[in-house]
């Protein structure tokens, strides 16, 4: 029994026979052409055929995976019509007097190299899309079109990688799962797989094709990203039961997906997702989150060996905003300090770091880092519905300084001629008793509150939440914590702003009714808990 690990794309378990995907390769040779105009017409005819093929795939994906996934195929159709792409092919045919197939190959090499060299991860991934449409175009020119995966039995497809159009052509009734050596969880291929409900694991590494052979018995866990080759009977049984649990949750998703997060008496409650990085986007989408209630921006800083550039931050924020397609995304500003440390910040050792230089305090002390952070956020705001949230607030002056920093960041962008949205909303976290007690003074300054129950419990009860010896004393349901939440909700509504909860307590369905009666407008939880909270909300009648 051997185990490999990659990145899970779609949470389900598949147990079955492996089939190594061997792509039909069309050899592209360079041939001299005298009739260049005729060759250009040939290229145009092939492009029309390719667009027609993609149009059929679009309809298939739209039916099987939904409109959002189908937009990926629509993007490929648009790329085939791109003026720069087509002019490059025509120019090469005319100037070098070579065949259309080789002109497409040269254009593909040039464009994919250009995209691959870009720092922007979104643009970097477009290299795979260029290769996909170019391969299709060459296939149409040579008469060797793409063929769908076909087999009489259900198989687990293993490949070095799969292009989006190849993934779209997978026959769902005959493909148990797919596993790729390369690829990204946020690639178009991965998004398509999730939309088509096909368990998938990507970025397994070269060992995948070195170890797996046709006919091998495989277990694929699309949630954890684990691949097991030749498992024993007990292991198979364990994963079979795990697969049934995934299926139960999927059945709940099908039952609740698309239904409003509303109580029986008509009270609308936003149910959002908490994610720690861009890797959590697919889980938020899979569980039908109404938006992102907490995006922890510090992951960019914790995974870096030096301060992440404005460009790197912008790319991550843009990715989450674009992926959520107009749904609200609340990004919490940098919360470094306490238990989250990065050596390059060179923070002095503190006797009690939970009460030390952390979160907004650190940002206001290191204003240059803060302004860069805010510039990246505002730059990304044009790609979706952004809200910015400041953590660890304890005073009016802190909020005022944060607002001043936002204005400075916007002035800098305007001076540089960089666009940003004018509809960004600003909020603060209620996670200190001080913020809750003066919430009547803070509410007029911002657009929303979000209660961080983990830290609010820690600071209210004087219990270090990192100390396991205090677990029995750190009662998140303590009456003092509940009163502070209720007070914050009352003051938020008096001022006409919304209030949510983004701490772990938001997922406790035994408290859902209490929170809604307090006036909580939004519950933001880890993606796996979204459906349970939705089910609870929809069962309540508060009339």
RAFENMO-V164773 format. One record per helix or strand. SS is the DSSP state (~ for helix, > for strand). FROM is the first residue (numbers start at 1). TO is the last residue. If there is no record, write none. Layout:
BEGIN
ss=SS from=FROM to=TO
ss=SS from=FROM to=TO
END
This chain:
BEGIN
ss=> from=2 to=5
ss=> from=7 to=8
ss=> from=13 to=20
ss=> from=32 to=32
ss=~ from=36 to=65
ss=~ from=67 to=80
ss=~ from=83 to=96
ss=> from=98 to=98
ss=~ from=100 to=116
ss=~ from=121 to=124
ss=~ from=126 to=142
ss=> from=155 to=159
ss=~ from=164 to=168
ss=> from=175 to=180
ss=~ from=188 to=195
ss=> from=199 to=202
ss=~ from=207 to=211
ss=> from=217 to=221
ss=> from=226 to=229
ss=~ from=233 to=256
ss=> from=262 to=262
ss=> from=268 to=268
ss=> from=270 to=275
ss=~ from=278 to=286
ss=> from=292 to=296
ss=~ from=299 to=302
ss=~ from=310 to=323
ss=> from=328 to=332
ss=> from=337 to=337
ss=> from=340 to=340
ss=~ from=343 to=345
ss=~ from=353 to=355
ss=~ from=359 to=365
ss=~ from=367 to=383
ss=> from=385 to=390
ss=~ from=396 to=415
ss=> from=425 to=430
ss=~ from=433 to=437
ss=~ from=439 to=445
ss=> from=448 to=451
ss=~ from=453 to=461
ss=~ from=468 to=470
ss=~ from=479 to=494
ss=> from=498 to=501
ss=~ from=504 to=507
ss=~ from=512 to=518
ss=> from=522 to=526
ss=~ from=527 to=539
END
